[in-house]
Amino acid sequence: MATTGALEAIARCGRRDGGVRRGGLAVDAVTVSLLAIVAHLWAPVLVVAVAWRLAVVGVVDIVTNLLPILEVDGHWALSDYLDEPELSPRARTALGRFLRRRPREDGEPRWLAVYGAVSLAGGIGLLVGGALVWWAVAHDLVAALFTGNVTDIVVGVIVVGPVVLGLLVSSLGLVLEVLLDPTRSEPKVKGP
């Protein structure tokens, strides 16, 4: 275990590129703040609506990056705090071993499989939650795919297509990563 405190680990936010991570969160926070100010002070309804929608998506992005369940800023801060550089792969391997009812490796903490399960469930939950927030923000564009003119349909496809494809591929990847672990090995049977 590392002897540093949690706040110091979050401030470091990763050994490898902590400055870049902190910079990304800082830019996100400033952008969301500016969007909220514009939405509050601007008069045109279209500008206000777009600024608030982008601010909400920005807040969701910041919260997602701070959670320690995906391999983003919060995960790397937790990994540094626990002094576990390979936390995510080890947790997924431990979860796969637990689901296959195989014994733990020597020195493997019991909480590692739990973290793997929480990370997997949290990742799926974040995908669903992100999809719901995205739907609240972009449902007008989706409706325009079926009821709008040619320009509305083109803009809708450009915005909706990649997001839907990303959600499907990410969901499938999260589930398959645990179920089809290529490093798994069958239990060795000792001879008589």
Rosetta silent file (secondary structure, phi, psi, omega in degrees, C-alpha in Angstrom):
SEQUENCE: MATTGALEAIARCGRRDGGVRRGGLAVDAVTVSLLAIVAHLWAPVLVVAVAWRLAVVGVVDIVTNLLPILEVDGHWALSDYLDEPELSPRARTALGRFLRRRPREDGEPRWLAVYGAVSLAGGIGLLVGGALVWWAVAHDLVAALFTGNVTDIVVGVIVVGPVVLGLLVSSLGLVLEVLLDPTRSEPKVKGP
SCORE:     score description
SCORE:     0.000 S_00000001
   1 L     0.000  142.928  177.428    0.000    0.000    0.000 S_00000001
   2 L   -77.367  152.770 -179.459    1.174    3.490   -0.726 S_00000001
   3 L   -94.812   -1.967  179.627    1.658    5.827    2.188 S_00000001
   4 L   -77.253  157.503  179.240    0.338    8.867    0.359 S_00000001
   5 L   -81.728  165.048 -178.517   -3.114   10.215    1.076 S_00000001
   6 H   -62.939  -40.536 -179.034   -6.097    9.961   -1.249 S_00000001
   7 H   -65.557  -37.376  177.508   -6.103   13.680   -2.012 S_00000001
   8 H   -65.974  -38.952  178.715   -2.448   13.576   -2.962 S_00000001
   9 H   -64.741  -40.885  177.972   -3.117   10.618   -5.263 S_00000001
  10 H   -67.031  -39.282  178.484   -5.982   12.476   -6.913 S_00000001
  11 H   -63.438  -39.016  176.439   -3.802   15.582   -7.236 S_00000001
  12 H   -67.660  -43.300  176.805   -1.098   13.466   -8.892 S_00000001
  13 L    51.893   45.159  176.326   -3.773   11.788  -10.981 S_00000001
  14 L   109.584  137.146 -179.804   -1.392    9.250  -12.493 S_00000001
  15 L   -76.828  -36.053 -169.576    2.371    8.929  -12.604 S_00000001
  16 L   -75.071  -47.498 -178.210    2.696    8.770  -16.328 S_00000001
  17 L  -144.041   48.377 -177.860    0.797   11.819  -17.534 S_00000001
  18 H   -57.850  -38.423  179.708   -0.822   13.380  -14.479 S_00000001
  19 H   -63.319  -39.016  178.583   -0.346   16.907  -15.800 S_00000001
  20 H   -65.686  -42.291 -179.184   -2.229   16.050  -18.968 S_00000001
  21 H   -64.800  -47.108  179.349   -5.082   14.481  -16.983 S_00000001
  22 H   -62.281  -37.573  178.842   -5.392   17.419  -14.610 S_00000001
  23 H   -63.604  -40.689  179.022   -5.262   19.738  -17.597 S_00000001
  24 H   -64.001  -43.306  177.353   -8.082   17.855  -19.317 S_00000001
  25 H   -66.150  -37.714  178.838  -10.322   18.053  -16.254 S_00000001
  26 H   -65.092  -42.787  178.101   -9.459   21.732  -15.811 S_00000001
  27 H   -63.286  -42.253  177.452  -10.352   22.485  -19.436 S_00000001
  28 H   -60.611  -44.348 -179.224  -13.622   20.569  -19.041 S_00000001
  29 H   -64.525  -42.705  178.699  -14.482   22.513  -15.863 S_00000001
  30 H   -65.526  -42.179  179.618  -13.697   25.877  -17.473 S_00000001
  31 H   -62.478  -45.384  178.715  -15.679   24.951  -20.592 S_00000001
  32 H   -62.911  -41.023  178.876  -18.718   23.886  -18.567 S_00000001
  33 H   -62.455  -45.144  178.632  -18.480   27.071  -16.505 S_00000001
  34 H   -63.754  -40.614  177.416  -18.316   29.260  -19.613 S_00000001
  35 H   -62.884  -40.321  178.095  -21.255   27.432  -21.167 S_00000001
  36 H   -65.836  -39.956  177.710  -23.307   27.951  -17.997 S_00000001
  37 H   -64.108  -45.483  178.549  -22.417   31.659  -17.950 S_00000001
  38 H   -60.191  -44.829 -179.307  -23.360   32.022  -21.629 S_00000001
  39 H   -63.792  -33.010 -178.299  -26.641   30.173  -21.036 S_00000001
  40 H   -78.897  -35.076 -172.753  -27.449   32.410  -18.078 S_00000001
  41 H   -99.037  -19.982 -173.892  -26.538   35.753  -19.669 S_00000001
  42 L   -81.720  150.985 -177.253  -27.379   35.284  -23.356 S_00000001
  43 L   -93.723  -43.987 -175.891  -30.770   36.272  -24.773 S_00000001
  44 L   -60.510  133.302 -176.026  -31.368   34.155  -27.914 S_00000001
  45 H   -62.206  -39.547 -178.893  -33.274   31.000  -27.039 S_00000001
  46 H   -63.040  -43.764  179.829  -31.271   28.802  -29.411 S_00000001
  47 H   -63.939  -43.039  179.267  -27.942   29.838  -27.854 S_00000001
  48 H   -61.983  -46.236 -177.987  -29.302   29.262  -24.337 S_00000001
  49 H   -62.904  -45.283 -179.399  -30.689   25.826  -25.230 S_00000001
  50 H   -67.262  -42.229 -178.552  -27.471   24.666  -26.907 S_00000001
  51 H   -63.996  -43.188  178.946  -25.238   26.065  -24.132 S_00000001
  52 H   -65.358  -41.327  179.667  -27.240   24.351  -21.354 S_00000001
  53 H   -62.841  -44.650  178.568  -27.277   21.055  -23.219 S_00000001
  54 H   -66.696  -34.334  177.853  -23.525   21.153  -23.786 S_00000001
  55 H   -65.666  -41.423  178.821  -22.974   22.145  -20.142 S_00000001
  56 H   -63.596  -44.587  177.903  -24.992   19.135  -18.928 S_00000001
  57 H   -63.345  -37.448  177.563  -23.035   16.792  -21.178 S_00000001
  58 H   -64.461  -40.121  177.563  -19.805   18.400  -19.922 S_00000001
  59 H   -64.815  -43.283  177.098  -20.755   17.820  -16.280 S_00000001
  60 H   -60.015  -39.829  178.047  -21.544   14.165  -17.040 S_00000001
  61 H   -62.546  -44.339  179.691  -18.136   13.913  -18.727 S_00000001
  62 H   -63.388  -46.585 -179.837  -16.347   15.343  -15.675 S_00000001
  63 H   -61.767  -43.408  179.086  -18.191   13.024  -13.271 S_00000001
  64 H   -60.672  -41.805 -179.789  -17.469   10.023  -15.497 S_00000001
  65 H   -68.222  -26.570 -178.930  -13.764   10.900  -15.605 S_00000001
  66 H   -85.907  -17.651  179.910  -13.584   11.176  -11.808 S_00000001
  67 L   -71.747  138.819 -176.384  -15.209    7.796  -11.093 S_00000001
  68 L   -86.104   21.450 -175.011  -12.670    5.062  -10.343 S_00000001
  69 L  -101.895  -18.801  174.994  -14.481    2.337  -12.274 S_00000001
  70 L  -110.805  164.385 -178.296  -13.327    2.977  -15.832 S_00000001
  71 L   -80.453   65.075  175.147   -9.753    3.429  -16.980 S_00000001
  72 L  -126.838 -163.965 -170.271   -9.944    7.213  -16.784 S_00000001
  73 H   -52.542  -46.964 -179.240   -8.659    9.800  -14.294 S_00000001
  74 H   -62.922  -38.100  177.921  -10.399    8.427  -11.193 S_00000001
  75 H   -63.329  -45.544 -177.568   -9.166    4.916  -11.941 S_00000001
  76 H   -67.929  -34.401  175.946   -5.561    6.038  -12.318 S_00000001
  77 H   -64.644  -43.338  177.718   -5.756    8.040   -9.082 S_00000001
  78 H   -65.173  -41.068  178.633   -7.073    4.943   -7.268 S_00000001
  79 H   -60.442  -42.375  177.012   -4.429    2.789   -8.941 S_00000001
  80 H   -67.417  -41.514 -178.707   -1.701    5.141   -7.733 S_00000001
  81 H   -62.409  -41.627 -179.426   -3.191    5.335   -4.241 S_00000001
  82 H   -83.458   -7.153 -176.364   -3.304    1.532   -3.947 S_00000001
  83 L    57.359   45.153  178.574    0.082    1.207   -5.663 S_00000001
  84 L  -121.420   85.601 -175.727   -1.482   -1.236   -8.152 S_00000001
  85 L   -62.365  -28.488 -179.585   -0.236   -0.198  -11.619 S_00000001
  86 L  -107.714   43.101 -173.249   -2.151   -3.031  -13.337 S_00000001
  87 H   -60.608  -50.531 -175.403   -5.344   -2.632  -11.295 S_00000001
  88 H   -64.406  -51.321  178.658   -7.895   -2.938  -14.080 S_00000001
  89 H   -63.112  -38.330  178.602   -6.499   -6.002  -15.884 S_00000001
  90 H   -65.474  -38.494  179.952   -5.802   -7.770  -12.588 S_00000001
  91 H   -66.565  -42.138  178.871   -9.340   -7.014  -11.371 S_00000001
  92 H   -66.457  -38.884  177.244  -10.908   -8.372  -14.553 S_00000001
  93 H   -64.666  -42.622  178.715   -8.725  -11.487  -14.379 S_00000001
  94 H   -63.803  -39.084  177.783   -9.658  -11.996  -10.716 S_00000001
  95 H   -65.102  -44.235  178.010  -13.354  -11.591  -11.579 S_00000001
  96 H   -60.488  -41.071  178.264  -13.045  -14.109  -14.414 S_00000001
  97 H   -64.693  -41.152  179.296  -11.308  -16.550  -12.088 S_00000001
  98 H   -64.826  -43.027 -179.021  -14.031  -16.072   -9.458 S_00000001
  99 H   -67.099  -28.602  177.613  -16.840  -16.595  -12.001 S_00000001
 100 L   -90.415    4.865  178.892  -15.166  -19.801  -13.207 S_00000001
 101 L    57.363   44.113  176.057  -14.768  -20.916   -9.570 S_00000001
 102 L  -102.344  153.521 -178.670  -11.000  -21.122   -9.800 S_00000001
 103 L   -68.555  153.234  176.701   -8.739  -20.466   -6.817 S_00000001
 104 L   -69.366  153.849  174.290   -7.175  -17.053   -6.284 S_00000001
 105 L   -73.590  158.659  177.957   -3.518  -16.547   -7.113 S_00000001
 106 L   -60.779  131.974  177.659   -1.063  -16.319   -4.234 S_00000001
 107 L    78.866    2.665 -179.802   -1.081  -12.837   -2.730 S_00000001
 108 L   -82.345  121.850 -178.547   -4.169  -11.737   -4.657 S_00000001
 109 L   -67.274  149.527 -179.084   -6.442   -9.659   -2.405 S_00000001
 110 L   -64.813  -31.883 -175.339  -10.066  -10.766   -2.029 S_00000001
 111 H   -71.414  -14.090 -175.193  -11.385   -7.315   -2.926 S_00000001
 112 H   -63.358  -42.559  177.445   -9.849   -7.454   -6.429 S_00000001
 113 H   -66.870  -36.746  177.679  -12.666   -9.618   -7.876 S_00000001
 114 H   -63.779  -44.703  177.619  -15.234   -7.364   -6.181 S_00000001
 115 H   -60.836  -39.904  177.594  -13.588   -4.308   -7.747 S_00000001
 116 H   -61.554  -41.825  179.093  -13.679   -6.082  -11.126 S_00000001
 117 H   -67.926  -43.617  178.923  -17.411   -6.763  -10.748 S_00000001
 118 H   -63.858  -40.155  178.861  -18.145   -3.209   -9.578 S_00000001
 119 H   -63.433  -43.857  178.917  -16.060   -1.849  -12.435 S_00000001
 120 H   -65.193  -49.240  179.606  -17.903   -3.974  -14.991 S_00000001
 121 H   -64.179  -41.105  178.399  -21.361   -3.160  -13.591 S_00000001
 122 H   -64.441  -39.180  177.348  -20.422    0.489  -13.195 S_00000001
 123 H   -62.345  -43.519  177.130  -19.155    0.656  -16.758 S_00000001
 124 H   -65.384  -41.635  177.448  -22.414   -0.773  -18.063 S_00000001
 125 H   -61.785  -40.122  177.584  -24.344    1.590  -15.765 S_00000001
 126 H   -66.999  -36.054  176.122  -22.363    4.550  -17.063 S_00000001
 127 H   -63.021  -44.306  179.530  -23.066    3.502  -20.638 S_00000001
 128 H   -66.527  -46.567  179.064  -26.792    3.337  -19.894 S_00000001
 129 H   -62.106  -43.179  176.992  -26.732    6.589  -17.919 S_00000001
 130 H   -61.612  -39.099  177.887  -24.678    8.306  -20.599 S_00000001
 131 H   -64.605  -39.465  178.582  -27.119    7.095  -23.239 S_00000001
 132 H   -65.957  -42.966  177.532  -30.041    8.499  -21.228 S_00000001
 133 H   -65.017  -43.723  179.172  -28.346   11.879  -20.793 S_00000001
 134 H   -61.223  -39.968  178.949  -27.369   11.901  -24.445 S_00000001
 135 H   -63.386  -41.270  178.476  -30.958   11.053  -25.389 S_00000001
 136 H   -62.497  -33.671 -178.228  -32.260   13.936  -23.272 S_00000001
 137 H   -83.195  -37.056 -170.166  -29.846   16.265  -25.043 S_00000001
 138 H  -115.465   13.118 -177.339  -30.127   14.950  -28.618 S_00000001
 139 H   -63.252  -26.323  176.699  -33.595   13.428  -28.940 S_00000001
 140 H   -63.022  -39.896  178.324  -34.604   16.312  -31.233 S_00000001
 141 H   -67.445  -36.901  178.563  -31.910   15.246  -33.691 S_00000001
 142 H   -66.148  -42.620  177.334  -33.056   11.642  -33.521 S_00000001
 143 H   -62.146  -35.870  179.628  -36.642   12.695  -34.208 S_00000001
 144 H   -67.467  -21.702  176.502  -35.356   14.761  -37.136 S_00000001
 145 H   -59.989  -32.602 -174.852  -33.875   11.575  -38.622 S_00000001
 146 H  -107.246  -18.386 -174.828  -37.394   10.377  -39.353 S_00000001
 147 H  -122.772   -9.055 -173.502  -39.434   13.564  -39.682 S_00000001
 148 L   -89.193 -178.303  175.903  -37.058   16.303  -40.837 S_00000001
 149 L   -81.415 -176.016 -174.505  -35.856   17.542  -44.180 S_00000001
 150 H   -61.042  -40.719 -179.957  -32.689   16.287  -45.886 S_00000001
 151 H   -63.975  -44.071  177.793  -30.406   18.616  -43.896 S_00000001
 152 H   -60.101  -41.539 -179.386  -31.920   17.516  -40.572 S_00000001
 153 H   -65.607  -43.323  179.727  -31.466   13.870  -41.531 S_00000001
 154 H   -63.700  -46.955  178.994  -27.809   14.354  -42.545 S_00000001
 155 H   -63.004  -41.757  178.907  -26.963   16.249  -39.334 S_00000001
 156 H   -61.286  -43.795  179.317  -28.848   13.642  -37.290 S_00000001
 157 H   -64.968  -40.247 -179.517  -26.961   10.740  -38.901 S_00000001
 158 H   -64.308  -37.797 -178.266  -23.613   12.487  -38.362 S_00000001
 159 H   -84.970  -43.763 -172.792  -24.371   13.039  -34.652 S_00000001
 160 H   -78.108  -43.026 -174.881  -26.436    9.931  -33.841 S_00000001
 161 H   -52.377  -57.054 -178.656  -24.616    7.258  -35.863 S_00000001
 162 H   -62.396  -35.548 -178.737  -21.221    7.308  -34.116 S_00000001
 163 H   -68.053  -45.301  179.432  -22.761    7.531  -30.647 S_00000001
 164 H   -63.862  -43.896  178.532  -25.091    4.570  -31.186 S_00000001
 165 H   -62.463  -42.841  178.395  -22.286    2.530  -32.733 S_00000001
 166 H   -62.113  -41.962  178.307  -19.961    3.448  -29.849 S_00000001
 167 H   -63.082  -43.325 -179.862  -22.536    2.438  -27.242 S_00000001
 168 H   -65.445  -46.572 -178.183  -23.120   -0.920  -28.897 S_00000001
 169 H   -66.913  -41.542  179.905  -19.428   -1.720  -29.356 S_00000001
 170 H   -64.815  -42.682  178.959  -18.511   -0.554  -25.822 S_00000001
 171 H   -62.718  -45.907  179.110  -21.286   -2.599  -24.225 S_00000001
 172 H   -62.400  -41.964  179.989  -20.313   -5.680  -26.171 S_00000001
 173 H   -63.587  -40.493  179.348  -16.628   -5.159  -25.332 S_00000001
 174 H   -62.191  -42.351 -178.071  -17.268   -4.841  -21.590 S_00000001
 175 H   -73.457  -45.494 -176.980  -19.181   -8.099  -21.464 S_00000001
 176 H   -68.240  -28.144 -179.205  -16.929  -10.074  -23.803 S_00000001
 177 H   -62.210  -37.489  178.835  -13.742   -8.976  -22.039 S_00000001
 178 H   -81.241  -42.452 -174.878  -14.736  -10.879  -18.919 S_00000001
 179 H   -72.113  -34.704 -175.571  -16.448  -13.806  -20.613 S_00000001
 180 L  -114.585   47.727 -179.494  -13.813  -14.508  -23.266 S_00000001
 181 L   -61.685  113.645 -176.744  -10.612  -13.843  -21.329 S_00000001
 182 L   -70.681  -16.542 -178.562   -7.823  -15.092  -23.666 S_00000001
 183 L   -89.117   -2.540 -176.968   -5.386  -15.560  -20.764 S_00000001
 184 L   -69.438  148.360  177.477   -7.601  -18.004  -18.925 S_00000001
 185 L  -131.804  150.330  179.188   -6.324  -21.477  -18.529 S_00000001
 186 L   -70.922  147.934  178.600   -8.086  -24.627  -17.549 S_00000001
 187 L   -60.685  138.849 -179.511   -7.407  -25.878  -14.041 S_00000001
 188 L   -82.020  131.686  179.553   -4.514  -28.259  -13.931 S_00000001
 189 L   -97.852  124.371  178.848   -5.378  -31.732  -12.795 S_00000001
 190 L   -80.064  136.033  180.000   -2.700  -33.387  -10.734 S_00000001
 191 L   -72.327  165.448 -178.963   -1.946  -36.944  -11.649 S_00000001
 192 L   -69.153    0.000    0.000   -2.194  -39.852   -9.178 S_00000001
